[in-house]
Amino acid sequence: MRKGKGIMNILLTLESGSRREQLFPEELLHRLKSQGSLKINNYGRAMTEQELAAELEDVEVCIVFAWSGCAPFTKEVLDCANKLKLIVTPGGSVASFITEDVYERGIKVCSANRIMAQYVAEGALAYMLTSLREIVSRHNLIREGDWNATPIQSLIGARVGLVGLGTVGRFLLDFLRPFNVTITLYDPYIAPESLKEYSNLIVTNRLDEALSNQDIVSLHASKTKETYHMINKERLSLLRDGALLINTARGSLIDEEALAAELLSGRIHAVLDVFENEPLPANSKLRQSEHVILMPHVAGMIKLDIFTKFILDEIDRYKQGKPMKYEIPVNQFRLMTREL
């Protein structure tokens, strides 16, 4: 709960440019200024740790957006942040800039992770339907003069393997309900009893069960040392012929060389929204296959100011001493996607 009724000092660390304009159009920037005394990053780039430390003096609320880079809130930075009580971001994961020291000092951390996750889950569902219905390839055939009216596949009654659950996967479980699918979930951090409401769900402690004999495999694990290239050549071989692989999580979960070989063989299909290196390099073998749909990391990329509005609401709740709605507890922080 916020103590005192003085002016609240706010720091916006995002540098000037198109990204800040998308996140903070004039009306939202005006609203932010009305919430307290606002300082804005005027360096024209992401701040260094030393610059962040200097700017945080007397700041109570700090707004961070890490897509263009952000200095981590280390012990040294926090030693200069004598009044910092709340760090918020209109992004998803906070693991690239938050540290254990933040939680040890009782500073609240909030993000639009739960808001963004529902749009990523919607994207994953759209990718499943687009691929199964062969929308891209059939469209291209008609443009080329070929009327291919042979049967296509359906999501209804399909077998779906989920690798990792997280916030995105939880939304996807609900989105898949009307399709009467059978779901096999592999996530070593999930207690099966927490998912009893899903009668069509099997929770397994074996990754191969979530990969084998599935019509669709969708990846939702975080990027950590443990998940790096978890979908390698051996595990890709477990996918049945004709299976569809969806990745809206992080590119590093997959060994892309091994996946490219499988796709070029035509044995499986994929929709990839994320890659190890972004933008996808021009010489990537993934570009050579007709059995993959490539998307530029946009599964959750809706109008960005939607996420900002939720964060400004969160600042209002903090200012009024109300409970936070989008707080990231330390246990969730420890499981979030981070740089290796």
Secondary structure as UniProt FT lines:
FT   STRAND          9..12
FT   HELIX           18..23
FT   HELIX           26..35
FT   STRAND          37..40
FT   HELIX           49..55
FT   TURN            56..58
FT   STRAND          61..63
FT   TURN            67..68
FT   HELIX           75..79
FT   TURN            82..83
FT   STRAND          86..89
FT   TURN            95..97
FT   HELIX           100..104
FT   TURN            105..106
FT   STRAND          108..111
FT   HELIX           113..132
FT   TURN            133..134
FT   HELIX           135..143
FT   TURN            144..145
FT   TURN            156..157
FT   STRAND          159..163
FT   HELIX           166..175
FT   HELIX           177..179
FT   STRAND          182..186
FT   TURN            188..189
FT   HELIX           192..195
FT   TURN            196..197
FT   TURN            199..200
FT   STRAND          201..204
FT   HELIX           207..211
FT   TURN            212..213
FT   STRAND          216..219
FT   TURN            225..229
FT   HELIX           233..236
FT   TURN            237..238
FT   TURN            241..242
FT   STRAND          244..247
FT   HELIX           251..253
FT   HELIX           256..265
FT   STRAND          269..272
FT   TURN            282..283
FT   HELIX           285..288
FT   STRAND          292..294
FT   TURN            299..300
FT   HELIX           305..319
FT   TURN            320..321
FT   HELIX           330..335
//
